Amino acid sequence: MKLLHLDSSILGPNSVSRALSADIVARQEALHPGLEVVYRDLSTDAALHLSGAHLAAWQGGKVEGTALGADLAAGSAYIEELFAADIIVIGAPMYNFTVPTQLKAWIDRVVVAGKTFSYGEKGVESLLPKGKKLFIASSRGNVYAAGTPNTALDHHETYLTSVLAFIGLTDVTVVRAEGIAFGPEARETAISRAKSEIAALAA
């Protein structure tokens, strides 16, 4: 089995989402001995933002410059890794009510018509193999869970689960630590609760 592990927080060792995603990976390794892990740190090795030059190259146009060529190659690798993975683990903090731009850049490389989805007579069809499992390690400073006053401001988990479902990743487990900006005690309580959920994950 193969696992694709993505982190996107800019906070390095102080990141809650990184700590949780690492715990999820460790739990999956315990559940699946011999699991092969591919890791990408999207914060330190970020893709370029999508541009007209990317679209032109995808349509057969000339690749202008080595930076664009390298970025196109990275995008192809992202898709290959996604196809190969049985399990995907994404560390996704909330920044300004949504996902980090580094994670959005990855999404723009893997949600590609003709590559990971297609439009047909019945509408949208995923091109990813079925049966993949997705884990999202979510961290938020405020509280946005359903039924709270800030629910309408959540363009973070709602966006991420929706866009990845669009390409067929519908078996999703979200492990969430929120309210972590409410002080040290609230932070530790949220992290402890999330870690307990991870420890209880079954195969």
C-alpha positions in Angstrom: 0.0 0.0 0.0 1.0 3.6 -0.6 0.3 6.7 1.4 0.6 10.3 0.1 1.3 12.8 3.0 1.0 16.5 2.3 1.7 19.4 4.7 0.9 23.0 3.9 1.3 25.0 7.2 3.9 27.8 7.2 4.5 27.4 10.9 7.0 24.6 10.9 7.4 22.8 14.2 4.8 25.1 15.8 2.1 23.9 13.4 -0.9 22.0 14.9 -1.9 20.6 11.5 1.6 19.2 10.9 1.6 17.5 14.3 -1.8 15.9 13.6 -1.0 14.8 10.1 2.2 13.2 11.3 0.2 11.3 14.0 -2.3 10.2 11.3 0.5 8.8 9.2 2.1 7.0 12.2 -1.3 5.5 13.0 -1.7 4.3 9.4 1.8 2.8 9.4 0.8 0.9 12.5 -2.4 -0.3 10.9 -0.7 -1.2 7.6 2.8 -2.7 8.1 5.0 -2.1 5.1 3.1 1.1 4.1 5.1 3.1 1.6 5.0 6.9 2.4 5.5 9.7 -0.1 5.9 13.1 1.6 5.6 16.6 0.2 6.0 19.8 2.2 3.9 22.3 0.1 5.1 25.2 2.2 8.8 24.8 1.5 8.4 23.4 -2.0 5.4 25.2 -3.3 4.0 25.0 -6.9 3.7 28.2 -8.9 0.3 29.8 -9.0 -1.7 28.8 -12.0 -1.2 31.1 -15.0 -2.1 31.6 -18.6 1.3 30.1 -19.5 0.3 26.9 -17.7 -3.0 26.7 -19.6 -1.2 27.4 -22.9 1.3 24.6 -22.3 -1.5 22.2 -21.4 -3.1 22.9 -24.7 0.1 22.1 -26.6 1.7 25.6 -26.6 5.4 26.3 -26.2 6.8 26.0 -22.7 8.4 29.4 -21.9 11.3 29.2 -19.5 12.8 26.6 -17.2 10.8 27.6 -14.2 7.5 26.9 -16.0 8.9 23.6 -17.3 9.9 22.5 -13.9 6.6 23.5 -12.5 4.7 21.5 -15.1 6.8 18.5 -14.4 6.0 18.9 -10.7 2.3 19.0 -11.5 2.5 15.8 -13.5 4.3 14.2 -10.5 1.5 15.4 -8.2 -1.1 13.6 -10.3 1.0 10.4 -10.5 1.4 10.4 -6.8 -2.4 10.9 -6.3 -3.2 8.0 -8.6 -0.7 5.7 -6.9 -1.8 6.4 -3.3 -4.2 4.2 -1.5 -4.3 6.7 1.4 -4.0 10.5 1.3 -3.2 12.5 4.4 -3.4 16.3 4.1 -2.4 18.7 6.8 -4.6 21.8 6.3 -4.6 24.8 8.6 -7.2 27.5 8.0 -5.8 30.8 6.8 -8.3 33.7 6.4 -11.2 31.3 6.3 -9.8 29.0 3.7 -6.8 26.7 2.8 -3.3 28.0 2.5 -2.3 29.2 -1.0 0.3 26.5 -1.2 -2.4 23.9 -0.8 -4.6 25.7 -3.3 -1.7 25.6 -5.8 -1.5 21.8 -5.4 -5.2 21.5 -5.9 -5.0 23.5 -9.1 -2.5 20.9 -10.4 -4.5 17.8 -9.5 -8.0 18.9 -10.3 -7.5 18.9 -14.1 -10.1 18.0 -16.8 -9.0 15.0 -18.7 -6.5 14.0 -16.0 -8.5 13.4 -12.8 -12.0 14.1 -14.0 -13.9 14.4 -17.2 -17.2 15.9 -18.4 -19.5 13.3 -20.0 -23.1 12.8 -20.9 -23.9 12.1 -17.3 -22.0 15.1 -16.0 -18.7 15.0 -14.1 -16.9 11.6 -13.8 -13.9 11.0 -11.6 -10.9 9.4 -13.3 -9.2 8.4 -10.0 -9.3 4.7 -9.1 -12.0 4.0 -6.5 -11.4 3.0 -2.9 -8.9 5.7 -1.9 -9.1 6.9 1.7 -8.6 10.6 2.6 -7.6 12.0 6.0 -7.6 15.8 6.6 -5.8 17.1 9.6 -7.6 20.4 10.1 -6.5 23.2 12.5 -8.4 26.5 13.1 -7.9 29.3 15.5 -11.6 30.0 15.9 -14.6 27.6 16.1 -16.5 27.0 12.8 -18.1 23.6 13.4 -21.7 23.1 12.2 -24.2 25.0 14.4 -21.7 27.6 15.7 -22.0 31.3 14.9 -19.0 31.2 12.5 -20.2 28.2 10.4 -20.9 30.4 7.4 -17.3 31.6 7.4 -15.9 28.1 6.9 -14.5 28.0 3.3 -11.8 25.7 4.6 -13.0 22.2 5.3 -16.1 22.7 3.1 -14.0 23.8 0.2 -11.4 21.0 0.6 -13.9 18.2 1.0 -16.0 19.4 -1.9 -13.2 20.0 -4.4 -11.6 16.6 -3.6 -14.9 14.8 -3.8 -15.2 16.3 -7.3 -12.3 14.1 -8.4 -13.6 11.0 -6.5 -12.1 11.3 -3.0 -15.3 10.8 -1.1 -14.1 8.5 1.7 -13.0 11.3 4.0 -12.1 11.5 7.7 -11.6 15.0 9.1 -9.6 15.2 12.3 -10.1 18.7 13.7 -8.4 20.9 16.3 -10.2 24.2 16.5 -10.4 27.1 18.9 -6.6 26.8 19.3 -6.2 30.6 19.4 -8.4 30.8 22.6 -5.4 30.4 24.9 -3.0 27.6 26.0 -5.6 25.5 27.8 -8.1 25.6 24.9 -5.2 24.8 22.5 -4.1 21.8 24.5 -7.6 20.5 24.9 -8.3 20.7 21.2 -5.1 19.0 20.3 -5.6 16.3 22.9 -9.1 15.6 21.6 -7.9 15.3 18.0 -5.0 13.0 19.0 -7.5 10.7 20.8 -9.5 10.5 17.6 -6.4 9.6 15.7 -5.4 6.9 18.2 -8.9 5.4 17.8 -8.7 5.2 14.0 -9.3 1.7 12.6 -8.1 0.1 9.4 
